């Protein structure tokens, strides 16, 4: 029989967490009747959210470091920012050890590949929406990205 705590099926949560690990997804959500469970990870930490009225709790005890106040990000013109069109893993080069698609200060042309985002084992090229100069690269090679996250600034 599945182990339950506070009406939440712990075995289901473990199964969802295992699916995240097996598929390299960053988030998974399941809804059954009036129960909705969302398991997501930030880095290697996994969190579970029960129904909206219930407070969120960690799937496993995690020692959290005190959060330092992050400095405010400089204001960017949204027209100059290239955002992630999907959730996945960002890669700066076509292959490990290869030269990156872009570098800070480089000039790019409209349609030129800026970054590759791997989603569900598919490599998706992210093209430049316009020509210009790369003034900021906001992601690191191999880092997870979320939908709408700023990737590059082109001016």
N, C-alpha and C positions, 0 to 999 in steps of 0.2 A: 504494500500500500504506500502511496506517496506521502512523504513527510510534509505536514502543513504547519504553518505558523501564522497566526493572525488571519486565517482564511486564505492565505496565499500558498499555492502549490510550489514548495521549494524545489522539487524535482524538475518542474517545468522551467523554473528560473535557471537551474544548473544546465538543463538541456539547451536553453536559449544562449547561455554564456558559452557553451561548447560550440554551438553553431557559429557564434562570432569568431571564436578562435580558429575553427576549421576553415572558414570562408574568408577570413581577413576583412569582414565587414566592420563598420564602426558602430552600427546601430541596428536593432531589430525590434519590431513591435508586434504583439499578438493580442487579438481582441476576441473574447469568448463571452457571450451573453453580456452582463454588465461589468465584466472585469477586463481591464486593459493593462497589459504588462509591457513595459518598454525597457530593454536592456541596451545600454550604450557604453562606449568606452572613450575615455580621454587618456591618451597614452596607453598604459596597460591597466588602468583602473576601470572596473565595471560597476555600473550603477543600475538599480532597478527602480522603476516608478510604478506604484500600485494605482488603483483608480484615482481619478483626479481629486476626490475628497480626502483621500488618505495621504499622509506625508510620505516623501520618498525615503528609502533606506538603502544602505549598501548591501550588495549581495554577499559580500564577505568583509570581515573587519579589515580596514585599511588604515595604516598610520598615515595621517595627513600632515604635511608640513604646513606651518603657518603661511598663509597667503600674504605676500608682500604687495603693496599697492603698486600697480603697474603705472608707468608714466603715461600720460594722455597721448594718444596717437595724434600726429599732426593732421590738420584738416586737409583732405584730398578732394580734388575736383572729381566727382563720380564719372564725368565724361572721359577722364584720363585713366581710369582704373579698369583693369581687366579682371573680372570676377570668375570664380569657378562655376561652370554650368552644371556641375554634378558633384557628388560625394565620391571620394576616392583617395588615391595616393599620388602625390605630385612627383614627377621626375623631371629633372632639368636637362637631361641628355638622352639620346636615343638608346644608349646601352651603358652599362656600368663601365667607367673608365673612359668613355668617349667625351669629346668636347661638348660643353653645354650648348643648348640652342641659343641662349642669350647671356649677355654679361652686362653688368652695370655700366651705363654710359654708351652702350652700343646703339647703333641706329638700326631700326627694323622697318620692313616694308609691310604694307597691308597684306594679310593672308599668310605671312611667314609664321611658322610654328614657334610658339614661345615656350610651351611646357607640354608635357604629356601627363594626363591623369589616367591612372589605371583604375577601372571600376569593373568589378565582376570579371576579372582576368582579361579584360579588353583594354587595349591601349588607345586612348582618345587624344588626338592632337588638338591643342588649343591654339587657334590661329590669332594673329594680331588683328584687331578690328580696324586699325589705322596705321599709317606710317608715322614714325617719330623716333624719339630718343628714350631709351630705358632709364628712368630716373630712380626707380625703386624696384627691388625684387623682394617680395614680402613673404615668400615661402622658402623652405629649405628642401634640398633634394631628399626624396624618400619620406617626406612628412605627410601626414593625413590632412586632407582639406575638406571643408564642408561646402555645401551649396551656397553660392553667393559670397563666399570668402574672397577678399581681395588678394590677387596673386601678383600682379605687376602694375606699375604705373608708367604710362607712356605719355610723354609731352612733346 
